[in-house]
């Protein structure tokens, strides 16, 4: 996805080897960019969004809301060839303005969440798969050119050298109907392969992209008055008010204009989960999402396990065997660093 937005320019000097004994001095111009954080997009409010979605789709899967809102912040890596062998690198995609960076994020968050709830994904979705899928679409339909880029926090650090990056088109140029229609043709089979989703068509994907574009622009216009500043890429509390838009929530629930609230029956053989378990499961999914954003660092996981220890002690005193089993199971998987297993465990109960 869009890693961030251009906020300035800088220069660096590097020496390029020529032959055995000569070097040539070369000046590099690079764009400085500010990374866009989850707190600056609707990912900051996915729990509240899911609570509102359930008003229109009562058996909505919390995992689908979390994936749709959260996947935009998954880094997309690719292999590049170097003389010393292959290496895996992130080649960031950078929007020209903070406003465009936010619009690119909102477009994919809204469209994918709509489609995941409208269809029926066949089992769990592989970690990072939706981020890779979105990145592939941007590379084909949104990238304007390649350039040297460097995060703005290193702009004045001469020891940090720029990396290769991809500059995205102006959002309005990218999000024209004809371009979204072409992207829908490519995105549909990718979505099927990534999520094994059933019950949606290519026309559903096209509708989702166009409607998500319109909602994204409406959100930016109404909640931010069309003026997205650099600091909005770090935190964007005004954006949360967008979740009070009932039409937006209906769309995220997988409904089209004019479609009525759905009340699907529980799958046969599936035992209903208590509301208490569901609520606690959502909290644990939130913890797991936080660990993901922290890169599953040893310190973050250790802190989470300590907090779970304290909660387990409370539940033992309360003799709450139902929640005790949930917390002990989750804690055990974290201690084993089986994060994928932990997610599947929780999603099976949400």
C-alpha positions as CSV (number, residue, x, y, z in Angstrom):
1,X,0.0,0.0,0.0
2,X,1.0,3.7,0.1
3,X,3.8,3.7,2.7
4,X,3.5,7.5,3.1
5,X,3.6,10.9,1.4
6,X,6.3,13.2,0.0
7,X,7.0,16.0,2.4
8,X,10.2,17.4,0.9
9,X,13.5,16.8,-0.9
10,X,17.1,16.2,0.1
11,X,20.5,15.3,-1.5
12,X,23.2,12.8,-0.8
13,X,26.7,12.2,-2.1
14,X,27.8,8.7,-2.9
15,X,31.0,7.3,-4.5
16,X,30.6,5.0,-7.5
17,X,33.4,2.6,-8.2
18,X,34.8,2.8,-11.8
19,X,37.3,0.1,-12.6
20,X,39.8,-1.2,-10.0
21,X,41.2,2.0,-8.6
22,X,38.9,4.9,-9.6
23,X,35.8,6.3,-7.9
24,X,33.3,8.8,-9.2
25,X,31.4,11.3,-6.9
26,X,27.7,11.3,-7.6
27,X,25.0,13.5,-6.2
28,X,21.6,11.8,-5.5
29,X,18.4,13.7,-5.2
30,X,15.8,12.0,-3.1
31,X,12.3,12.7,-1.9
32,X,11.7,12.7,1.9
33,X,8.5,11.1,3.0
34,X,6.4,10.8,6.2
35,X,5.1,7.3,6.9
36,X,1.3,7.0,7.4
37,X,0.4,5.2,10.6
38,X,-2.7,3.0,11.4
39,X,-3.8,5.8,13.9
40,X,-4.1,8.1,10.9
41,X,-6.6,5.8,9.0
42,X,-9.8,3.9,9.8
43,X,-7.6,1.1,11.2
44,X,-7.6,3.0,14.5
45,X,-11.4,2.3,14.9
46,X,-11.9,-1.2,13.5
47,X,-13.4,-2.5,16.8
48,X,-16.0,0.2,16.8
49,X,-16.6,-0.2,13.1
50,X,-17.2,-4.0,13.6
51,X,-19.6,-3.2,16.5
52,X,-21.6,-1.0,14.1
53,X,-21.4,-3.5,11.2
54,X,-23.2,-6.1,13.4
55,X,-26.3,-3.9,13.3
56,X,-26.6,-4.8,9.7
57,X,-24.9,-8.2,9.5
58,X,-25.5,-10.0,12.7
59,X,-23.0,-12.9,12.2
60,X,-20.3,-10.7,10.8
61,X,-16.8,-12.1,11.3
62,X,-14.6,-9.8,13.4
63,X,-11.6,-11.2,11.6
64,X,-12.9,-9.9,8.3
65,X,-13.3,-6.4,9.6
66,X,-9.8,-6.5,11.2
67,X,-8.2,-7.8,8.0
68,X,-10.0,-5.3,5.8
69,X,-9.1,-2.3,8.0
70,X,-5.6,-3.5,9.0
71,X,-4.1,-5.0,5.9
72,X,-3.1,-1.7,4.4
73,X,-0.2,-1.4,6.8
74,X,1.4,-4.7,5.9
75,X,4.8,-4.1,4.2
76,X,5.1,-5.6,0.8
77,X,8.6,-7.1,0.1
78,X,10.1,-8.3,-3.1
79,X,13.4,-9.8,-4.1
80,X,16.1,-7.9,-6.0
81,X,19.3,-9.1,-7.5
82,X,22.6,-7.9,-6.2
83,X,26.1,-9.0,-7.0
84,X,26.4,-10.4,-3.5
85,X,23.2,-12.5,-4.1
86,X,19.4,-12.1,-3.8
87,X,18.0,-10.0,-0.9
88,X,14.5,-9.2,0.1
89,X,13.7,-5.5,0.4
90,X,10.7,-3.3,0.9
91,X,10.2,-0.9,-2.0
92,X,7.9,1.7,-0.6
93,X,5.1,3.3,-2.6
94,X,4.9,7.0,-1.9
95,X,1.9,9.3,-2.6
96,X,2.6,12.9,-3.7
97,X,0.6,14.5,-0.9
98,X,-0.7,13.6,2.5
99,X,-4.2,13.8,1.2
100,X,-3.5,11.3,-1.6
101,X,-1.8,8.9,0.9
102,X,-4.9,8.9,3.0
103,X,-7.2,8.5,0.0
104,X,-5.2,5.5,-1.3
105,X,-5.5,3.8,2.2
106,X,-9.2,4.5,2.6
107,X,-10.0,3.2,-0.9
108,X,-8.5,-0.2,-0.2
109,X,-9.7,-0.4,3.5
110,X,-13.3,0.3,2.5
111,X,-13.5,-1.8,-0.7
112,X,-11.8,-4.9,0.8
113,X,-13.8,-4.8,4.0
114,X,-17.1,-4.5,1.9
115,X,-16.1,-7.5,-0.2
116,X,-15.0,-9.7,2.7
117,X,-18.3,-9.2,4.4
118,X,-20.4,-9.5,1.2
119,X,-18.8,-12.9,0.2
120,X,-17.7,-15.9,2.2
121,X,-14.0,-16.3,2.6
122,X,-13.0,-20.0,2.6
123,X,-11.1,-20.3,5.9
124,X,-8.3,-18.2,7.3
125,X,-6.4,-15.6,5.2
126,X,-2.7,-15.9,5.1
127,X,-0.8,-13.2,7.0
128,X,0.2,-10.3,4.8
129,X,-1.6,-11.7,1.8
130,X,-4.0,-8.7,1.4
131,X,-1.2,-6.2,1.7
132,X,0.7,-8.0,-1.0
133,X,-2.4,-8.1,-3.2
134,X,-3.1,-4.4,-2.8
135,X,0.5,-3.6,-3.5
136,X,0.4,-5.6,-6.7
137,X,-2.6,-3.6,-7.9
138,X,-0.9,-0.3,-7.1
139,X,2.2,-1.3,-9.0
140,X,0.2,-2.1,-12.1
141,X,-2.3,0.7,-12.0
142,X,-1.0,3.5,-9.8
143,X,2.8,3.8,-10.0
144,X,3.9,6.8,-12.0
145,X,7.7,6.4,-11.7
146,X,10.6,5.2,-9.6
147,X,12.7,7.5,-7.5
148,X,15.1,7.6,-4.5
149,X,13.2,8.1,-1.2
150,X,14.1,8.4,2.4
151,X,12.0,8.8,5.6
152,X,11.8,12.4,6.8
153,X,13.3,11.5,10.2
154,X,16.6,10.7,8.4
155,X,16.5,13.8,6.1
156,X,19.4,15.5,7.8
157,X,21.4,12.4,8.7
158,X,24.2,12.2,6.1
159,X,25.0,8.6,7.2
160,X,21.6,7.4,6.0
161,X,21.3,6.8,2.2
162,X,18.1,6.9,0.2
163,X,16.5,3.7,-1.0
164,X,14.6,2.8,-4.1
165,X,10.9,3.8,-4.1
166,X,7.8,4.2,-6.3
167,X,5.9,7.4,-6.7
168,X,2.2,7.0,-7.1
169,X,0.0,9.0,-9.5
170,X,-2.3,11.8,-8.3
171,X,-5.2,10.0,-6.6
172,X,-7.8,11.6,-8.9
173,X,-5.9,10.4,-12.0
174,X,-5.6,6.9,-10.6
175,X,-9.3,6.6,-9.4
176,X,-11.0,7.4,-12.7
177,X,-13.9,5.0,-13.6
178,X,-12.0,3.4,-16.5
179,X,-8.9,2.7,-14.4
180,X,-10.9,1.2,-11.6
181,X,-12.8,-1.0,-14.1
182,X,-9.5,-2.4,-15.4
183,X,-8.2,-2.9,-11.9
184,X,-11.4,-4.8,-11.0
185,X,-10.7,-7.3,-13.7
186,X,-7.2,-8.0,-12.2
187,X,-8.3,-7.7,-8.6
188,X,-11.1,-10.2,-8.8
189,X,-9.0,-13.4,-9.5
190,X,-6.4,-12.1,-7.1
191,X,-9.0,-11.8,-4.3
192,X,-10.3,-15.3,-5.1
193,X,-6.8,-16.8,-4.9
194,X,-5.9,-14.8,-1.7
195,X,-9.1,-15.4,0.3
196,X,-10.8,-18.3,-1.5
197,X,-13.9,-16.1,-1.2
198,X,-17.2,-17.3,-2.6
199,X,-20.4,-15.4,-3.5
200,X,-18.9,-12.3,-5.2
201,X,-18.5,-11.4,-8.9
202,X,-16.2,-9.2,-10.9
203,X,-19.0,-6.7,-11.0
204,X,-19.1,-6.7,-7.2
205,X,-15.4,-5.8,-7.1
206,X,-15.9,-2.9,-9.6
207,X,-18.9,-1.6,-7.5
208,X,-16.8,-1.9,-4.3
209,X,-13.9,0.1,-5.8
210,X,-16.0,2.9,-7.2
211,X,-18.2,3.2,-4.1
212,X,-15.1,3.1,-1.8
213,X,-13.5,5.9,-3.9
214,X,-16.6,8.1,-3.4
215,X,-16.8,7.4,0.3
216,X,-13.0,8.1,0.7
217,X,-13.3,11.5,-1.0
218,X,-16.5,12.3,1.0
219,X,-14.7,11.4,4.3
220,X,-11.7,13.6,3.5
221,X,-13.9,16.5,2.4
222,X,-16.3,16.3,5.4
223,X,-14.1,15.2,8.3
224,X,-10.9,17.0,7.3
225,X,-12.4,19.8,5.1
226,X,-10.3,18.5,2.3
227,X,-7.1,19.7,4.0
228,X,-4.9,16.8,5.0
229,X,-1.7,18.1,6.7
230,X,1.6,16.3,7.3
231,X,0.8,15.7,11.0
232,X,-2.5,13.9,10.0
233,X,-0.2,11.0,8.8
234,X,0.8,10.3,12.4
235,X,-2.6,10.6,14.1
236,X,-6.0,11.6,12.8
237,X,-8.6,11.6,15.5
238,X,-11.1,13.5,13.4
239,X,-11.5,10.5,11.1
240,X,-13.2,8.4,13.7
241,X,-16.4,10.5,13.3
242,X,-16.8,9.0,9.9
243,X,-17.9,5.7,11.5
244,X,-21.2,7.5,12.5
245,X,-22.2,7.6,8.9
246,X,-24.8,4.9,8.6
247,X,-24.5,4.6,4.8
248,X,-20.7,4.0,5.2
249,X,-21.3,1.2,7.8
250,X,-23.9,-0.5,5.6
251,X,-21.3,-0.5,2.8
252,X,-18.7,-1.9,5.1
253,X,-21.2,-4.6,6.1
254,X,-21.2,-5.8,2.5
255,X,-24.6,-4.2,1.6
256,X,-25.4,-2.2,-1.5
257,X,-27.7,0.8,-1.7
258,X,-31.3,-0.4,-1.3
259,X,-30.3,-3.8,0.2
260,X,-31.9,-4.6,3.6
261,X,-30.3,-5.7,6.8
262,X,-29.2,-9.3,6.7
263,X,-29.8,-11.8,9.4
264,X,-28.2,-15.0,8.2
265,X,-28.7,-18.2,10.2
266,X,-25.8,-19.7,12.1
267,X,-24.1,-22.5,10.2
268,X,-25.5,-25.9,11.0
269,X,-23.5,-27.7,13.6
270,X,-21.8,-24.5,14.8
271,X,-22.5,-23.9,18.5
272,X,-23.3,-20.3,19.3
273,X,-20.6,-18.5,21.2
274,X,-21.6,-16.6,24.3
275,X,-21.5,-12.8,24.1
276,X,-19.0,-12.7,26.9
277,X,-16.5,-14.9,25.1
278,X,-17.0,-12.9,21.9
279,X,-16.3,-9.6,23.6
280,X,-13.1,-10.9,25.3
281,X,-12.0,-12.5,22.0
282,X,-12.3,-9.1,20.3
283,X,-10.1,-7.6,23.0
284,X,-7.4,-10.4,22.5
285,X,-7.5,-9.8,18.7
286,X,-6.8,-6.2,19.4
287,X,-3.8,-7.2,21.4
288,X,-2.6,-9.5,18.6
289,X,-3.0,-6.6,16.1
290,X,-0.9,-4.4,18.4
291,X,1.8,-7.0,18.4
292,X,1.7,-7.2,14.7
293,X,2.2,-3.4,14.4
294,X,5.2,-3.8,16.8
295,X,6.7,-6.4,14.5
296,X,6.2,-9.2,17.2
297,X,9.2,-7.9,19.0
298,X,10.4,-9.9,22.0
299,X,9.8,-7.0,24.4
300,X,6.2,-6.5,23.1
301,X,5.3,-10.2,23.3
302,X,6.8,-10.5,26.8
303,X,4.8,-7.5,28.0
304,X,1.6,-9.0,26.5
305,X,2.2,-12.3,28.3
306,X,2.7,-10.5,31.6
307,X,-0.6,-8.7,31.2
308,X,-2.3,-12.0,30.3
309,X,-0.8,-13.6,33.5
310,X,-2.4,-10.9,35.6
311,X,-5.8,-11.4,33.9
312,X,-5.5,-15.2,34.3
313,X,-5.0,-14.6,38.1
314,X,-8.1,-12.5,38.2
315,X,-10.2,-15.1,36.4
316,X,-8.9,-17.9,38.7
317,X,-10.1,-15.9,41.7
318,X,-13.4,-15.3,40.0
319,X,-13.6,-19.1,39.1
320,X,-14.6,-18.0,35.6
321,X,-13.7,-21.2,33.8
322,X,-15.1,-20.1,30.5
323,X,-12.8,-17.1,30.1
324,X,-9.9,-18.9,31.8
325,X,-9.8,-21.4,29.0
326,X,-9.8,-18.6,26.4
327,X,-7.0,-16.6,28.1
328,X,-4.8,-19.7,28.9
329,X,-5.1,-20.9,25.3
330,X,-4.2,-17.6,23.8
331,X,-1.3,-17.1,26.3
332,X,0.1,-20.5,25.5
333,X,0.2,-19.7,21.7
334,X,1.9,-16.4,22.4
335,X,4.5,-18.0,24.5
336,X,5.2,-20.5,21.6
337,X,5.3,-17.4,19.2
338,X,2.6,-19.1,17.1
339,X,1.0,-15.9,16.1
340,X,-0.9,-17.4,13.1
341,X,-2.2,-20.2,15.3
342,X,-3.3,-17.6,17.9
343,X,-5.2,-15.7,15.3
344,X,-7.0,-18.8,14.0
345,X,-7.8,-19.8,17.6
346,X,-9.5,-16.4,18.3
347,X,-11.2,-16.1,14.9
348,X,-12.8,-19.4,15.4
349,X,-14.5,-18.0,18.5
350,X,-15.4,-14.5,17.3
